[in-house]
């Protein structure tokens, strides 16, 4: 027995390394494999293209994947000249929503005919055939359907209203259950909460006309002072716009 067992143990290990024969774990199977001269046994074969991420084409063969990595760390699929962190040339298939910085900005449900573009746009939607474009557009819509809202917070308060068209910042903001309404312009119909079959047009963003929940109101505003008053006079269930 050696007087220096620890030294003998180290010496054996060192000799094994110098001889090029140690046991290692196979990178794909996890099985113990003998490594000789730095190579896995059985030997790994195959070839690849420079700067392409390797792909195991079998248990013991390597090839090139379609993922390119530049010297600066940019990745490309379908391109060897990526311009961003990930540059894709071709179509992209996704089963979920598209988010930027953790916020969903694009979602669709093709089976229900819905399309939402913008932060929190239509995020509570359960209705069908709705198209919302803009931050918080249609944000509170639940069962409302066949609506088109375009603009920052357009149709924000709509929950069950159907067949409405709101275009403009805050257009139809508080109308929660109204139907067959058309609001166009900055804050058009902003305080109409449940009216039906209304048409609100706000011009130049300088004027705003608000109606009660009365059917078939036609409100037209312009930036011309002599025409503002004419449209602001209400008699019975209609708005008088004779000066328009």
Secondary structure, DSSP 8 states (H G I E B T S, - for coil): --S-HHHHHHHHHHHHHHHTEEEEE-TTT--EEEEETTEESS--EE---TTEEEEEEETTEEEEEEEEE-TTS-EEES-SS--SSEEE-S----SS-EEETTEEEEEEETTTTEEEESTTTTTT---SS-EEESTTTTTT-SS--S-EEESTTTTTT-SS--S-EEESTTTTTT-SS--S-EEESTTTTTT--S--S-EEE--TTT------S-TT-EEE--S-HHHHHHHH-EETTEE--TT-
